[in-house]
Amino acid sequence: MTANIVNHMAKEQNLPIICEARSAYSDTEGKVVSEQVWATLESNGIFADRTHKEAKYLERCETSHFTAFAAISSGAVQRFSVLEIPEERNLSSFFYGVPDPEYGAVSYADTFKKLYRRAEKFIDVMKTHIYQ
């Protein structure tokens, strides 16, 4: 959901940002993204890019491909340290702690709202510090 929100905002602002989601957990590799994710995005006017319909684990060989990283969970932050991602490329505080609606504690709509607000801040920082 986060990648689609960030990509939508970047496109609206004509920014050269492409966000891709990766999992910090190898056991989620191949897990299908819930239809509720796509429905929530579309109901909020965001094109649901279904290119990546399944979770993909973040591999060490991929880290040089990315300019920045944003973690949602402590597991993701730990994965970043294992991969030895330089701190200047780790923007983990933007999305950290947003509950995953897959576990039922929060609705997809509430998760979307939280991610959207944080994505706005993420885009602002990217514009200010990277794409000046």
C-alpha positions in Angstrom: 0.0 0.0 0.0 2.8 2.4 0.9 4.7 2.0 -2.4 1.5 2.8 -4.3 0.8 5.9 -2.2 4.3 7.2 -2.5 4.4 6.6 -6.3 1.0 8.3 -6.7 2.2 11.4 -4.9 5.5 11.5 -6.7 3.8 11.3 -10.1 1.4 14.1 -9.1 4.4 16.3 -8.2 6.5 15.2 -11.2 9.2 13.8 -8.9 11.6 11.1 -10.1 10.7 8.8 -7.2 9.8 5.2 -7.7 9.0 3.3 -4.5 9.2 -0.5 -4.4 8.0 -2.7 -1.5 10.2 -5.4 0.0 9.7 -7.6 3.0 12.1 -7.9 5.9 11.0 -11.4 6.5 12.0 -14.2 4.2 9.0 -16.3 5.2 6.7 -13.8 3.5 8.3 -14.3 0.1 5.5 -15.0 -2.3 2.7 -14.1 0.0 -0.2 -12.7 -2.1 -1.1 -9.0 -1.3 -4.6 -8.9 0.0 -7.4 -7.7 -2.4 -8.4 -5.3 0.4 -5.1 -3.4 -0.2 -5.9 -2.8 -3.8 -9.6 -1.9 -3.1 -8.5 0.6 -0.4 -6.1 2.3 -2.8 -8.6 2.5 -5.6 -11.4 3.8 -3.3 -9.0 6.6 -2.4 -8.3 7.5 -6.0 -4.9 5.8 -6.2 -4.1 3.6 -9.1 -3.3 0.2 -7.7 -0.2 -1.0 -9.5 -0.5 -4.7 -9.3 2.9 -5.3 -10.8 4.0 -6.8 -7.5 1.1 -8.9 -6.4 3.3 -11.0 -4.0 5.7 -10.1 -1.2 9.3 -10.0 -2.2 12.1 -10.4 0.3 14.8 -7.7 0.4 18.1 -9.4 -0.7 21.6 -8.0 -0.1 22.3 -7.8 -3.9 19.3 -5.3 -4.3 20.5 -2.7 -1.7 22.6 -0.7 -4.2 19.5 -0.4 -6.4 17.7 1.8 -3.9 18.4 5.4 -2.9 16.5 5.3 0.3 14.8 2.9 2.7 11.8 3.2 4.9 10.8 0.6 7.5 7.5 -0.1 9.0 8.5 -2.7 11.6 11.4 -3.4 14.0 12.1 -6.5 11.9 12.7 -4.2 8.9 15.1 -2.0 10.9 17.0 -5.2 12.0 17.1 -6.4 8.4 18.7 -3.0 7.4 21.4 -3.5 10.0 22.1 -7.1 8.8 22.4 -5.8 5.2 24.7 -3.0 6.4 22.7 -0.3 4.7 24.4 3.1 5.4 22.5 5.2 7.9 22.2 8.1 5.5 20.1 5.9 3.2 17.8 4.6 6.0 14.7 6.7 6.4 13.1 4.3 8.8 11.2 6.8 10.9 8.6 7.8 8.3 6.5 4.7 8.2 7.6 2.9 11.4 4.9 1.6 13.6 2.0 1.7 11.3 0.0 -1.4 12.2 -0.6 -4.0 9.5 -4.3 -4.5 8.8 -3.6 -8.1 7.8 -3.5 -8.9 11.6 -7.0 -7.5 12.2 -6.1 -4.8 14.9 -6.8 -1.9 12.5 -8.8 -1.4 9.4 -7.4 -1.0 5.9 -9.0 2.5 5.7 -7.2 3.6 9.0 -3.9 2.2 7.8 -4.3 4.0 4.5 -4.9 7.3 6.3 -1.8 6.9 8.5 0.4 5.9 5.6 -0.9 8.7 3.4 0.0 11.3 6.1 3.4 9.8 6.5 4.0 9.6 2.8 3.3 13.3 2.5 6.1 14.0 4.9 8.4 11.5 3.2 7.8 13.2 -0.2 8.5 16.6 1.4 11.8 15.4 2.8 12.8 13.8 -0.4 12.1 17.0 -2.3 14.0 19.1 0.2 17.1 16.9 0.7 17.5 14.8 -2.4 15.8 16.5 -5.3 16.7 20.2 -4.7 
